[in-house]
Each structure stands twice: as structure tokens, then as C-alpha cells.
Amino acid sequence: MADIITIANEKGGVGKTTTAVNLAAGLSLYLADQSTKSNRVLLVDMDPQGHALLATAYGEHDAPADQSLSALLVESPPPSIQRLLRISIHHPNLYVIPSNRAAMVDAARVLPTLMANESRLSQVLRSIKNDFAFIIIDTPPTTGDLLVNALVAANHIIIPVEPSYLGVSGLRELQNTIEQVKIHFNPEIHILGYLPTICEEQRIEVREILEQLEKRYPHQLLGPIHKASDLAYAHSSHMDIFTYKPPRQRLPGQLASSSRATKEYGDLVEAVFKRTSSK
């Protein structure tokens, strides 16, 4: 059964989409060399902007409203999710559900008026849980039913944290949301880790905040992701970092290349494997 990991932070610009894309791609590469029951990964983009899909399935990312993610969320009964799945353009075992920006904006508006509005994503994913090793969910940078659906559907959460005083102080609202979801909908959900992102080593403030995070969340702080032009260039090229900066000759299970970003996101992939039930 799939481990479902939601990447969440109610603050924008903290690397949620970059993390969702590169974690999904890294898991796909890692699993491609493993003899497991299922080596497939699914990326679900709950952000109406659909930026995660642009990096993984450019050209396949968009679909008519009735054949997109929004239909799964608002139609009763929803269409067959199996019929909507598409293979990403870079990894044969990475799948996506196409989106439709206007329809997702409408879905965010309509969801509060529907029955069981908080658990609609969870319901549609239930039928394919056994078909994937991991399902990664990217989320919008706002509180609302799209984020709540992503949390209710998950059993793990990764929280990207910008190492700034504003970024750390903003975690309280998200933690309150997670606690409410745990109480009312999903008691199994837990925080897999806090992921420092967009780290700039030259700033003294960053080192101080990383030390604070280590004290506040012992055993939950993941290895930092440093600010890197490779990550920006990869995304603008509609690629994950492992596709954009591959090693000259990839060995089985190898993710890192000469690019520091591949090493850091490769470490995240390994940490996720260690902290989840999927091996």
C-alpha cells in the first residue's frame, strides 16, 4: 500500500513545489532499480497553478475539466482515476493526474458546499493505493479545502521551512491545521520531517535558525536544501533536478551527480525510505 506524503506549508515561496517534484522524481529513479511489488510513484498537484506538473509532465499537464483532477474532487460520482493517469515525460514509473487551472480555482470555491468536502481526495486515491509505492501531493500556499484534502489523504507530511524568523513563526498556523485534521479526520497522519529549504550559507541568521529548529524538532529535522541556480534552471526547463543534472553514468540506485542539489534531494529520498514503510 502506498505511503502518501503531502508537502505542506501555508506560506508561499518556501520550496514546496520544488520539493514535491524532486522527491517524486528521486523516488521514481530509486525504485526503478528495486525489485518491489510496485515501483510506481504518483504526483498529485493540488495547487491550481499546476507548477509541479509543468516540471514533470509538460505537454501532458493540462486536460479538459471533466478529465482532470478537479473532476475527481467535485463530481459525484467522480470519474475513474485510473483513466486519468498519465506517465510523466522523464520517468516511466512516475505518473501524474492532469489538471485544469480554471477548473481547480472553481473547485476550491465549490468544495465547501459539497458533502464530505474534506475527504474527497482521500476517497478517490483509495482505489489506487495498492498500485503505487508512493503518492506525493503538492499543495497550494493557502488554507482551504484543497490543502485540507491533501492532509486528510496523507499518512505523512513533509514541511518545507524557509530558515528565516518569519518562516519559522509561520509554522504555528499549519501545525494547528494539522492537529485539527488529526482530531477530526485522520488520526494516523504524522509529520515525517521539517525540511529547511532555500538555505543561504553566508547568512548568519540561517545557521542560528537551523540550530533552533534542531532543538525545537529533535529527530524531525531533515537535511537542508541550499539555494541553487540548478534548481531554478531545472524547473524553467520543465525538468526535475535529477534529469537536468544527471551523473555521466548512472549506477543502480545512484541519484547524486556533480550538482549539490542532486546530493541534497538524494539524501531526502533516502531519509523518506528510512522513515516510511516502503523499502
C-alpha positions as CSV (number, residue, x, y, z in Angstrom):
1,M,0.0,0.0,0.0
2,A,1.3,3.4,-0.9
3,D,2.9,5.8,1.5
4,I,1.1,9.1,0.9
5,I,3.2,12.2,1.6
6,T,1.8,15.7,1.5
7,I,4.2,18.6,1.1
8,A,2.7,21.4,3.0
9,N,3.3,24.9,4.3
10,E,0.7,27.7,4.3
11,K,3.4,30.2,3.3
12,G,4.3,30.6,-0.3
13,G,7.8,30.6,-1.8
14,V,9.3,28.0,0.6
15,G,10.1,25.4,-2.0
16,K,7.0,23.1,-1.7
17,T,6.7,22.5,-5.5
18,T,10.5,22.1,-5.9
19,T,10.4,19.5,-3.1
20,A,7.4,17.7,-4.4
21,V,8.8,17.4,-7.9
22,N,12.3,16.3,-6.9
23,L,11.1,13.9,-4.2
24,A,8.7,12.2,-6.6
25,A,11.4,12.0,-9.4
26,G,14.1,10.8,-6.9
27,L,11.8,8.1,-5.6
28,S,11.0,7.0,-9.1
29,L,14.6,6.7,-10.0
30,Y,15.5,4.9,-6.8
31,L,12.5,2.5,-7.2
32,A,13.3,1.8,-10.8
33,D,16.2,-0.3,-9.7
34,Q,14.4,-2.1,-6.9
35,S,12.6,-5.4,-7.1
36,T,9.5,-4.3,-5.3
37,K,5.9,-5.3,-5.7
38,S,5.2,-1.8,-7.2
39,N,7.9,0.6,-8.2
40,R,5.4,3.3,-9.4
41,V,5.1,6.8,-7.9
42,L,2.2,9.2,-8.4
43,L,2.5,13.0,-8.2
44,V,-0.7,14.9,-7.4
45,D,-0.7,18.7,-7.8
46,M,-3.4,20.3,-5.6
47,D,-2.2,23.8,-6.4
48,P,-4.4,25.4,-9.1
49,Q,-1.2,26.9,-10.6
50,G,-0.1,23.4,-11.6
51,H,3.7,24.2,-11.5
52,A,4.6,20.7,-10.3
53,L,3.0,19.3,-13.4
54,L,5.0,21.7,-15.7
55,A,8.2,20.1,-14.4
56,T,7.1,16.5,-14.7
57,A,4.6,16.2,-17.5
58,Y,5.0,19.3,-19.7
59,G,2.7,18.9,-22.7
60,E,0.6,16.3,-20.7
61,H,-0.1,18.5,-17.8
62,D,-3.4,20.1,-19.0
63,A,-6.7,18.5,-19.7
64,P,-10.4,19.4,-20.1
65,A,-12.1,20.0,-16.8
66,D,-14.0,16.7,-16.9
67,Q,-10.8,14.7,-17.5
68,S,-8.7,16.5,-14.8
69,L,-8.1,16.4,-11.1
70,S,-10.9,18.9,-10.4
71,A,-13.4,16.4,-11.7
72,L,-12.2,13.9,-9.1
73,L,-12.8,16.4,-6.4
74,V,-16.2,17.9,-7.3
75,E,-18.1,15.4,-9.4
76,S,-20.4,12.9,-7.7
77,P,-19.7,10.2,-8.5
78,P,-16.2,11.1,-9.7
79,P,-14.7,9.7,-12.9
80,S,-12.4,6.7,-12.8
81,I,-9.0,7.8,-11.6
82,Q,-7.3,5.0,-13.5
83,R,-8.5,6.6,-16.8
84,L,-7.0,9.9,-15.9
85,L,-3.5,8.8,-15.0
86,R,-0.7,9.8,-17.4
87,I,3.0,8.9,-17.4
88,S,5.5,11.7,-16.8
89,I,7.8,12.7,-19.6
90,H,11.1,11.9,-17.8
91,H,10.5,8.7,-15.8
92,P,8.5,5.7,-17.0
93,N,7.3,4.8,-13.5
94,L,6.3,8.3,-12.4
95,Y,2.6,9.1,-13.0
96,V,0.6,12.3,-12.8
97,I,-3.1,13.4,-12.9
98,P,-3.5,16.2,-15.4
99,S,-5.0,19.5,-14.1
100,N,-7.0,22.4,-15.4
101,R,-6.2,25.7,-13.8
102,A,-9.6,27.4,-14.2
103,A,-11.4,24.2,-13.0
104,M,-9.2,23.9,-9.9
105,V,-9.9,27.5,-9.0
106,D,-13.6,26.7,-9.3
107,A,-13.1,23.5,-7.3
108,A,-11.6,25.5,-4.4
109,R,-14.7,27.7,-4.4
110,V,-17.2,24.8,-4.8
111,L,-15.7,22.3,-2.4
112,P,-17.0,23.9,0.8
113,T,-20.6,23.5,-0.4
114,L,-20.3,19.7,-1.1
115,M,-20.9,16.7,1.1
116,A,-17.7,15.1,2.6
117,N,-15.8,18.0,1.2
118,E,-12.7,17.4,3.3
119,S,-12.1,13.8,2.3
120,R,-12.8,13.7,-1.5
121,L,-9.2,13.3,-2.5
122,S,-8.8,10.5,0.1
123,Q,-11.8,8.7,-1.4
124,V,-10.5,8.8,-5.0
125,L,-7.0,7.7,-4.0
126,R,-8.2,4.8,-2.0
127,S,-8.8,2.7,-5.2
128,I,-5.2,3.0,-6.4
129,K,-3.3,2.8,-3.1
130,N,-2.1,-0.7,-3.9
131,D,-0.9,0.3,-7.4
132,F,1.8,2.7,-6.1
133,A,4.7,2.7,-3.7
134,F,4.5,6.4,-3.0
135,I,2.0,9.2,-3.7
136,I,3.4,12.7,-3.4
137,I,0.9,15.6,-3.0
138,D,1.9,19.2,-3.7
139,T,-0.3,21.9,-2.0
140,P,-1.4,25.5,-2.6
141,P,0.1,28.2,-0.2
142,T,-3.2,28.9,1.4
143,T,-5.5,27.5,4.0
144,G,-8.6,26.0,2.4
145,D,-10.3,22.8,1.3
146,L,-7.6,21.9,-1.2
147,L,-5.0,21.9,1.5
148,V,-7.3,20.1,3.9
149,N,-8.0,17.4,1.3
150,A,-4.3,16.9,0.8
151,L,-3.7,16.5,4.6
152,V,-6.7,14.2,5.1
153,A,-5.5,11.9,2.3
154,A,-1.9,11.6,3.6
155,N,-0.2,9.5,6.3
156,H,3.0,11.6,6.2
157,I,3.7,15.3,6.0
158,I,6.9,17.0,5.0
159,I,7.0,20.7,5.9
160,P,9.5,22.8,3.9
161,V,10.7,25.6,6.1
162,E,12.4,28.8,4.9
163,P,15.2,29.4,7.5
164,S,14.1,33.0,8.4
165,Y,12.4,34.2,11.6
166,L,9.2,35.0,9.6
167,G,9.3,31.5,8.0
168,V,9.6,29.7,11.4
169,S,7.0,31.8,13.1
170,G,4.5,30.9,10.4
171,L,4.6,27.2,11.2
172,R,2.2,27.6,14.1
173,E,-0.9,28.0,11.9
174,L,0.0,25.0,9.8
175,Q,0.6,22.9,12.9
176,N,-2.9,23.9,14.2
177,T,-4.4,22.9,10.9
178,I,-2.7,19.5,11.1
179,E,-3.8,19.0,14.6
180,Q,-7.4,19.7,13.6
181,V,-7.2,17.2,10.7
182,K,-5.7,14.6,13.1
183,I,-8.6,15.1,15.6
184,H,-11.5,15.2,13.2
185,F,-10.5,13.2,10.1
186,N,-7.1,11.3,10.1
187,P,-5.6,10.2,13.4
188,E,-2.8,8.3,11.6
189,I,-1.3,11.4,10.0
190,H,2.1,12.5,11.3
191,I,4.9,14.9,10.4
192,L,7.7,12.9,8.7
193,G,10.1,15.9,9.0
194,Y,10.8,19.6,8.7
195,L,12.9,20.4,5.6
196,P,15.0,23.6,5.6
197,T,14.9,25.0,2.1
198,I,16.4,27.9,0.2
199,C,19.3,27.9,2.7
200,E,22.0,30.6,2.1
201,E,25.1,29.6,4.0
202,Q,26.6,33.1,4.1
203,R,23.7,34.4,6.2
204,I,24.5,34.1,10.0
205,E,20.7,34.1,10.6
206,V,20.4,30.8,8.7
207,R,22.8,29.0,11.0
208,E,21.1,30.3,14.1
209,I,17.6,29.3,12.9
210,L,18.8,25.8,11.9
211,E,20.1,25.3,15.4
212,Q,16.8,26.5,16.8
213,L,14.9,24.1,14.5
214,E,17.1,21.2,15.7
215,K,16.3,22.0,19.3
216,R,12.6,22.5,18.6
217,Y,12.1,19.4,16.5
218,P,14.7,16.8,17.6
219,H,14.9,13.8,15.3
220,Q,12.4,15.5,12.8
221,L,14.8,17.9,11.1
222,L,15.8,16.8,7.6
223,G,19.0,17.7,5.8
224,P,18.9,21.2,4.4
225,I,18.3,22.1,0.8
226,H,20.6,25.0,-0.2
227,K,19.6,27.7,-2.7
228,A,20.9,26.7,-6.1
229,S,20.6,28.0,-9.6
230,D,20.4,24.4,-10.8
231,L,17.1,24.0,-9.2
232,A,15.7,27.2,-10.8
233,Y,17.1,26.3,-14.2
234,A,15.8,22.7,-14.0
235,H,12.2,23.9,-13.2
236,S,12.3,26.5,-16.0
237,S,13.4,23.7,-18.4
238,H,10.4,21.6,-17.3
239,M,12.7,19.0,-15.5
240,D,13.4,17.7,-12.1
241,I,17.0,18.2,-10.9
242,F,18.0,14.5,-11.5
243,T,17.0,14.8,-15.1
244,Y,18.6,18.2,-15.5
245,K,21.9,17.3,-13.9
246,P,22.4,13.5,-14.3
247,P,25.6,11.7,-13.5
248,R,27.8,10.9,-16.5
249,Q,27.0,7.2,-16.0
250,R,24.2,6.4,-13.6
251,L,24.7,3.3,-11.4
252,P,21.7,1.4,-9.9
253,G,20.3,3.5,-7.0
254,Q,22.6,6.4,-7.8
255,L,20.9,9.8,-7.6
256,A,23.7,12.3,-7.0
257,S,25.8,13.9,-9.7
258,S,28.3,16.8,-9.6
259,S,25.3,19.1,-8.7
260,R,24.9,19.7,-5.0
261,A,21.2,19.9,-5.4
262,T,21.1,16.2,-6.6
263,K,23.1,15.2,-3.5
264,E,20.7,17.0,-1.1
265,Y,17.5,15.8,-2.7
266,G,19.0,12.4,-3.0
267,D,19.6,12.5,0.8
268,L,15.9,13.4,1.2
269,V,14.9,10.4,-0.9
270,E,16.9,8.1,1.4
271,A,15.5,9.7,4.5
272,V,12.0,9.2,3.3
273,F,12.7,5.5,2.6
274,K,14.1,5.1,6.1
275,R,11.1,6.9,7.8
276,T,8.3,5.1,5.9
277,S,7.1,1.6,5.5
278,S,8.1,1.4,1.8
279,K,11.5,-0.2,1.1
